[in-house]
Amino acid sequence: MDRDDFTPARAYRENFRWAPVAIVVGVTAVCVVTVVILVGWHFAGWFQQHGIQRQFNNTVNSQSYQTSLLAEMQQHLSNVSDVANTRGTVPRNSPEQVTLRASQLNELKQFCAESATLIPADVPGGADVESTVQANCTPAGVIVANPPLAGPVPQG
């Protein structure tokens, strides 16, 4: 090859003729890798979320959790009963009646919220609480409009 035949155009053709192909292949590879990473990230999050949900279900459905939950619910019922006894000793027209009923409703709210995850058949004593739950709470764990355990404030 003669030195005079080696022009800049020829040098470019000889040395960079594969450059457009390499750029297209490189951009395509980056796009494919990005899609694979995003899809993998999505599925990893999905698997992690289901793993957490499964672990939560295993915990909530465990005998020890259910027993502990029932004990808390029974404590709330005891507190509602104690406040009801106190309300019985307060004069009917006392403003304290409103405060005491609010206290009862707060205990019932917690009782109902916990009832949403209670499985009465799985825990000894659960059936005893089930009728109280049905009378005072919705299946979603919310207090019914006029719960029997928290009577209205007496008028006059």
C-alpha positions in Angstrom: 0.0 0.0 0.0 1.3 3.3 -1.0 1.4 6.2 1.4 -0.3 8.4 -1.1 -3.3 6.2 -1.3 -4.0 6.6 2.4 -6.4 9.5 2.6 -8.5 10.6 5.6 -11.6 9.3 3.9 -10.0 6.0 3.4 -8.8 5.9 7.0 -12.3 6.6 8.2 -13.8 3.9 5.9 -11.2 1.4 7.0 -11.3 2.1 10.8 -14.9 3.2 11.4 -16.9 1.2 8.9 -18.5 -0.8 11.8 -19.2 2.2 14.0 -22.8 2.6 13.0 -23.5 -1.1 13.5 -21.7 -0.9 16.9 -23.8 2.1 18.0 -27.1 0.5 17.0 -26.1 -2.8 18.7 -25.0 -0.9 21.8 -28.2 1.2 22.0 -30.3 -1.9 21.5 -28.4 -3.8 24.2 -28.9 -0.9 26.7 -32.6 -0.8 25.9 -33.0 -4.6 26.4 -31.0 -4.6 29.6 -33.1 -1.6 30.9 -36.3 -3.5 30.1 -35.0 -6.7 31.7 -34.0 -4.8 34.9 -37.4 -3.0 35.1 -39.4 -6.1 34.6 -37.2 -8.0 37.1 -37.5 -5.2 39.6 -41.3 -5.3 39.2 -41.5 -9.0 39.7 -39.1 -8.9 42.7 -41.3 -6.3 44.3 -44.4 -8.5 43.6 -42.7 -11.6 45.1 -41.6 -9.6 48.1 -45.1 -8.1 48.6 -46.7 -11.6 48.5 -44.0 -13.0 50.8 -44.8 -10.2 53.3 -48.5 -10.9 53.0 -48.0 -14.6 53.5 -45.8 -14.0 56.6 -48.5 -11.6 57.9 -51.2 -14.2 57.3 -49.2 -16.8 59.0 -48.6 -14.6 62.0 -52.2 -13.4 62.3 -53.5 -16.9 61.9 -51.2 -18.3 64.6 -52.7 -19.6 67.8 -50.5 -17.3 70.0 -51.6 -14.2 68.1 -55.2 -15.1 68.2 -55.0 -15.9 71.9 -53.3 -12.5 72.6 -55.9 -10.7 70.4 -58.7 -12.3 72.3 -57.2 -11.3 75.6 -57.0 -7.6 74.4 -60.6 -7.7 73.2 -61.7 -9.1 76.5 -59.8 -6.3 78.2 -61.7 -3.7 76.1 -65.0 -5.3 77.0 -64.0 -5.1 80.7 -63.2 -1.4 80.2 -66.5 -0.8 78.5 -68.3 -2.5 81.5 -66.3 -0.5 84.0 -67.2 2.8 82.3 -70.9 1.6 82.1 -70.8 1.1 85.9 -69.4 4.6 86.3 -72.0 6.1 84.0 -74.7 4.4 86.3 -73.4 6.4 89.3 -73.3 9.8 87.5 -76.4 11.9 87.4 -78.4 11.6 84.1 -78.1 15.3 83.3 -74.4 15.6 84.1 -72.1 16.7 81.2 -69.8 13.9 82.4 -72.2 11.4 80.7 -71.0 12.6 77.3 -67.3 12.1 78.2 -68.0 8.7 79.7 -69.9 7.6 76.6 -67.0 8.8 74.4 -64.7 6.7 76.5 -67.0 3.7 75.9 -67.1 4.3 72.2 -63.3 4.6 72.1 -63.0 1.2 73.8 -65.6 -0.3 71.4 -63.8 1.2 68.4 -60.6 -0.6 69.4 -62.6 -3.8 70.2 -64.2 -3.7 66.8 -60.9 -3.0 65.0 -59.4 -6.0 66.6 -62.4 -8.2 65.8 -61.7 -7.9 62.1 -58.7 -10.2 62.4 -60.1 -12.5 65.1 -60.9 -16.1 64.0 -63.3 -17.1 66.8 -63.2 -20.8 65.9 -59.4 -21.0 66.2 -59.1 -19.8 69.8 -60.6 -21.1 73.0 -63.2 -18.5 74.2 -63.5 -17.0 70.8 -67.1 -18.2 70.4 -68.0 -16.4 73.6 -67.0 -13.0 72.1 -68.4 -13.7 68.7 -72.0 -12.7 69.6 -70.8 -9.4 71.2 -68.8 -8.7 68.0 -71.8 -9.3 65.8 -74.1 -7.1 68.0 -71.6 -4.1 68.1 -69.4 -4.3 65.1 -69.6 -4.6 61.3 -67.6 -7.4 59.6 -65.1 -4.7 58.5 -64.3 -3.9 62.2 -66.2 -0.7 62.6 -68.7 0.1 65.3 -72.4 -0.2 64.4 -74.6 3.0 64.5 -76.1 2.4 68.0 -74.0 -0.2 69.7 -75.8 -2.0 72.6 -72.7 -1.8 74.8 -72.6 2.0 74.7 -76.1 3.3 75.3 -77.0 6.8 74.4 -76.5 9.7 76.8 -79.7 10.1 78.9 -81.7 13.2 78.1 -82.8 15.6 80.9 
